[in-house]
Amino acid sequence: MALQIYNTLTRRKEPFEPLNPPNVTIYCCGPTVYERFHVGNARPFVFIDIVRRYFEYKGHHVKFVQNLTDIDDKIINRANEEGCSAKDITDHFIPAYFEDAAKLRIGRADVHPKATDHLPEIIDLIKRLIDKGLAYETDGSVYFSVREYKEYGKLSGRRIDDLLEGARVKVNEAKRDPADFAMWKAAKPGEPTWASPWGPGRPGWHIECSAMAMKHLGETFDIHAGGNDLIFPHHENEIAQSEGATGRPFARTWMHNGFLNLEGAKMSKSEGNVFRIDKILERASPAAVRHFLLSAHYRSPLDLTDTTLGESAAAVGRINDAIETGLKLLELEGHEPEPFKLSEEEALRRRFEADMEDDFNTPRALALMFDVVGSIHELRADLARAGADKTRLLDQMAESVAFAAELRDFFGLEEAPAGDATTDGLTEPLINLLIEARNLARQSKDFQVADRIRVGLSELGIFLEDHPQGTIWRRKES
């Protein structure tokens, strides 16, 4: 089937065809770098990482752009509070963003443009809008004239007159219309400024993304993504500015993920229930956090609780344990895992692709992975039965392990490698030596020594499993 994506602009699922196949161009709004990003921000970052991975899995060449907002009121306010420059703040939190994103296995974008590096493009775009009669200058500031852009509201479905009743529209005597928004802000004391044809000042948030997206992806590109909270006013204003200047479609498909709630309540700083991702990663592994963020369809709300996070940690443990156990059993038999060769491969891969191509339905795709994990456990039991067709079962085991590992790695659910050391200086060669000593003790019927080795290893977080093929070990699930 053809990939179907729900397009916020048209409010329906649509077949997706890249503008210039096999190339796919994606823009996702990135962080405002005045603090470490929170777990709610992590949802769009992880989701678009999966979208990118799937396009690459299907053989597309993806150009992915994610901006870094480094000019913003929040940055300026924090700099003033700490008595430093805005650049000091962004120079600290840009590396922090990449550090936290890497822990979550979020791949770096092909381009991470910063607003401060794109002032010429921003100024040029504002000039074009003034020339077209869509923007005007007042007292050193430039505003977009919302009523002059006849399609304003097409993304969010909001009418201009309704906006005047909303809390987001502030009274400003410099504006011709209260609904107009600033693209260039005249200089104020205590703020960083740049030179412009309208005097010193700084760009507004919305114009930054329009200029950077078009600079790196062209006037029209395939996908623009972000959270539901960005539909209005940010993305609505991006469309108005960009299409007002070029007369061409800006993004062909708009993807927006649902909100992340905490114990059923929407996360918000005013409620004091926003959790930074680095703090969440002290409570759960990166793989568990990724699993949690992908456990609901991206357009649905997702509720963060100790229970849901714990369920994801347990799920990741089951996935990795099944793969590790299967690999060790195959190793004991000298049976190398291979890519799928049997008819089951085609059916499983069709299921995976059908799930992903139905508007990136990650919960269904994860359920498929658990079906494969379940088959690994069934095959372990079958191998233990007398008279089993060992060759056939090992072929099936190898295929199931290989496919489960492929899906695990696609979703980024592999646990971080522990390296050679395990616990208390216990290394893999030493563990294997102790297992060999235990097997010798069992053969000589010295069960007291054999049990002591097993119990001692379990106290150190190493658990043994005895199979007809031999003994394997695994680490305690975190």
N, C-alpha and C positions, 0 to 999 in steps of 0.2 A: 504494500500500500504506500501511497505518497505521504510524506510527512505533513501532518496537520498541526497548525499552531493557532491558538486563540489570539486574535489580534484585537487589542483594546480599542483601536481606532474604529474597527467595523463591528465590534461586539459579537464576533462569531469566529468559529474555527475555519481556517482557510488552508488550502493546499499551499505549501511553501515551495517556491522556486527562486533560487538566487538570481540576483540581477545579472551577474556575469559568472555562470557556472564554469568550472567547479569551485570558484571563489565564493566565500561567504564573508560579509563584512558585518561586524557587531560592535556596537557602542553600549557600554554600561556605565551608569553614573557611579563614580568612585567615592572615596571618603573625603569629608572635610577634615583636614589634618590638624585638629586642635586638641585631640585626645585620642586614646586608643579606641578602636571601634568596638561596638557592643554586639551582643549575640543577635540582636535584631538586624543589624547591618550585615552580619555574616550570612543571613539567608540568601539575599540576592547574589552575594559574592560566590557562595558555594553553588547555587543553582546555575548561574551563567557559566561557571566552570564546567558543569556537567553538560550544558548545551554545547559548549565549545568542544568538549571531548567527544560528544556524539557525532558532531559534524566531521571531526577528524577521523573517527572510527569509520564513517561512511565514505571516506576518501576525499572530502572537501579540503580546500586550502583556506584556512580561516585567518582573517586579519581582525584581531580583537583589540579594541582601544578602550581603556578605562582611565578616566581623568583623575587627577588629584586636585581638589579645590584648595588652593593655597592663598586665595584672597577672599575674605568673608568676614561678616560681622563677628561671628563666634571666635575666629582667630584673633581679630583685633581686640575684642573684649578680654580674652585670656592674656594676651600680651600686655595690655594695660594693667590687668590685675597683678601680673607677676613682675611688672617693671622691666620688660625686655621688648625686643622688636618682634613683629609678626614673623619675620624670617627665622628668628631664634626658635619660635614655637614650631613652625613647619619643618625646620631642619631636624628637630627632635622627633616629631611624630610621623614623618614620612618613613624613616627606617623602621619605626615601631610597627607601622602598618604592614610593611613587607615581612617583618619578623612573624607577626601573628598570622598573616595570610599563609606563609610557608608552613607553619605548624598545622594549619588546616588543610594542607596539600592543595591550596588554590594556586594554579599556575599563574605566573606573571603574564600580563597582557603584552602584546607585541609592541604597544606604545602606551606609556603612562604620561600623557601630557599634563603640564602644570599651567595654570592660568597666567602666572607671572612670565612664562616664556612665550606667550601668545598675544601680547598687547597689540602688536601691529595688525594681526588678523581681527582682533576684537574691534579695534578702532575703525578698520576698513569696513567691517560689517555694519557698524553703526552708521557710518557715512552713507552706505548704500541705502539704508532704511530712511535716512533723512531725505536723500535725493528722491526717493519714491513717495514721499509725503506720508510715510508710516511712522515717523518719529520726529520729535521737535526738541529744541534746546531751550532751557530756562535756567538762568542764573548759574551757568556752568554745569548743569545736569542735563542729561538727555533721557527722554521718556518715550516709550513705545505707545502709539495712539491706538488703543485696543479697538475702538469703534471704526477705525479706518480699515481694519483687517476683517473682512466680512465673514470669514470662516472661524473666527475665534470661538472657542468652546467645543469644537468638533471632537476632540479627544475625551474631554471630561463630561461632555453633555450639559455643561452649565451655560446659562444665558447671562449676558453681561449685566442686565438690570438686577438679576438675582445676586450677582457678586457684591453689589453695593450694600446688601444687607448682611454680608458675611464679615466675620471679625478680622479676616486677613487684610481687608482693604482699609488703609489708614488715610485719614484726612491730611492732605498736603496741598497748601495753597499754590505751590509751584506747578501742580499738574493742571492740565486743561480738563481732565476728567478723573474722578476718583479711582476709576478702574485701571488707569494707565499705570505702567510699571517702569522702574528705572533701569536703564541699560548702562548709563554712566553717572556716577555720583560725584558731585563737586567735593573738593577737598574739605575736610573738617580737621580741627585741631586733634592731635593724637592719633591720626590715621596715616598709613602709608599712602603715597600718591605717585601718580605717573603723569607725564605731560600728555596733552591731547589738544585737538583743535578747539575744544570748548573750555580749556583751562585745566589746571591740575586736578586730579581726582583718581577714581578707581572704577573698574567695571562692576556691574551687577552680576549676581550669580548666574542668572539665566543665559545672558549673552556669552558667558565664558564657555558653556557646554556647546552652544550652537557653533561658535567659531572653531573650537577644538575638534568637534566631530567632523565638520566639513573640511577642515585642514587635512585631516589624516584619512578620511574615508570618502571624501567627495561630497557633492551637494545632495546626492541621493545614495543611501546605503540600505542594507538589508534589514537589520534588526536593531532596535533600541530597547534596552531593558533597564529595569529598576523596580523599586518597591511601589506598592499602591499609593503610598503617601506622596509620591512624586508626580502622580498624574496631574494634579492641580496644586499649585500654579506652575511648577517647574517645567514639566514636559509640555503643558499647554502653551506656555510662553516660548519654549524652544521652537515649537512648530510655527507659531506666529512670526517670530523673528526670521527663522531660516527660510520658510516658504514665502514670506513676505518679501525677502530680499532676492530670492532666486526665481520665484515663480514655478518651482519644481517641487515634487514630493520630497520631504526630508527623510524620514525613516519609513520604509514600506510596511514593516511589521513592528508593533509595539507590544512588548511582553512585560507584564507586571505581576510580581509575586504578592501573596497575601500577607497579612500582618502576623507577627509573632507575639503571642500573648504569654503572660506569666500567671500561672494559676487561674486562668480564665479571664484575666484583666489585661487590657491593652497596655503594652510597655510604653511608658512615657517618663521623661525626666521630672515632670511636675508631680508625678505620683511617687517618684523615688524608687521605681522598680526596674531600672535599667541596669543590666549586668554586662560589664566589659568581658570581651571574649577571653582575655588572658586569665581572668578570674574563673570563668567557666572551665577553662582547660586545666585548672587546678583540681576540679571536681570530676572530670571525665576525660578520657583520651580523645585526641583529635578524631580518630575513627568513629568513636561513639557519637561525638558532636555532629560529624558529617552525616552519619546514619540518621540521627534525630532530625536534622534539617531536611533530609530527603524522604522522610517517612510519610509525609503527607504530600498530596499534589501541590505543586508550587502556587497555584492560584487560591488554594484553601488556607484558612487560618490554621496556625499551629500553636499548640499550647505547651509551654515549657514548664515542667514540674519535676520534682525529684523522681517521681515514678516514671515519667516518659523518658527522662535521661537515663535512668537505670535500666529500663527496658531496652534502650538502644545499646547500652554497654553490654548487656547480656546477649543481645542479638549478634553483635560484632564478635563477642567471645565464641559463640557457637559456630559462626562462619569460619573464623581462623582456626579453631580447634579441629573442625571437620577436615579442612584442607591440610593442616599440619599432620593430623593422624593418618589421613589417606596417603600422604607423601611418604611417611615413615613405613607404613605397611608395604607400599610399592617398593620401597628401597630394600626392605627385608627380602622381598621376593625377586629382587633384581629386575623389576619391571619399570621401565622408564615411562613417565607420563608423556603422552603425545597429543597433538591437536586432534580434534574430532575427525574420525574417519567413517563412522557408522551413520546410519540414517537418522539416529537420534540427534546428531548435531544439527541437521537442517531444521528439524522441528523445534528444537530449543532456541536456536538462533532466530528463527522466524517469530517465536513468541516474544523474545527480547526486543527485537526490532519493532514488532507490532505495538508493544507497550510504549516504547520510547517515541514512536512516530504518531502516537495518539496524544499529541500535545505534551510530550515528555512526561509520561505517567510513571514517575520513579517508584511509587509504592507498589505498583503491579510488577515492575521489573525486579524490585527487591524480593517480592514474593516468589518470583521465578527462581531467584538465587537460593531461597530457602527450600524450594522443591528439590533443587540439585543437592543441597547440603543433606536433606533428608535421605536422598538416594544413596549418598556416600555411607551414611550410618546403616542403611539396610544392607548394603553390599558388605560392610564389615561383618554383620551378623551372618550373612550367607556364606562368607568365606570360612567361617568357623564350623560350619556344618560338615559332617562326614559325607563323603561322596560328592561334594560340590564340584561343579565344572570350573575348576580354578582358573584356567586360561581365559574362559569367557568372562568370568567375574572380574578378573584383574584388568581385562581390556575395558570393561565398563567402568571399573573404579578409576582407571587412568583417565578416561574421557571425562567422567564426572568431576574429578579433581581439577583437571585442566580447565574445564569450563567455569567451575566455581571460582577458581583463581583469577581467570580472565575478568569475570564480572566483579569480583572483589576489587581488583586493581582498577577497573574502569570507574567504579564508584569511589575509589580512594579509601577503602575500608581496611586495608592491610594495617596491622599493628606495627608500630615502630620497631625495627630490629633491635634486639637487646645487645647485639655485639657478641663477642666470644664469652664475656663474663655473664653469669646469671645472678646468683645470690651468694653472699659470703665467699666470694672468690671461686665459686664452683664453675668450672668451664665444661663445655660440651665433651671434650675428650675424657675429662675426669668422670663425668656422668656416665658415659659409655663404659668406662673401665669398671665403675661400681656396679653397673648392670651386669657386666660379664662376671664379676665376682659373685653377684647374687645368683646368677644362673648356675655357676659351678657349685655354690652351696646347696642349691635345690637338687642338683644332680646327685650330690653326695648325701642327700636327705638331712642336711644341717639346716632345718627350717628356722631355728632360732636366729642364726646369722642372716639368713635370707630375709626374714621379717624385719630384723633390725635395720638392714640396708634400706628396705622399702619405707619403713616408718621414718628413718632419718632423712631420706630424700624428701618425703612429703613435708616434713617440718621445715625444710629449706625451700618449699614451694615447687618441688619437682615431683610429679605424679607418674607412676608407672602403670602401664596397661599390658597385660599378658595376652597374647594372641597365639593361635596355632603356628603362625609364621615366626613368632619370636616376641620379644618385649620391646615396647616403644615407650617413650617418655614425653611429657609435655609440661609446660610451665603452668603455674597457677594463674587462672584468669584474673586480670586486674579489675 
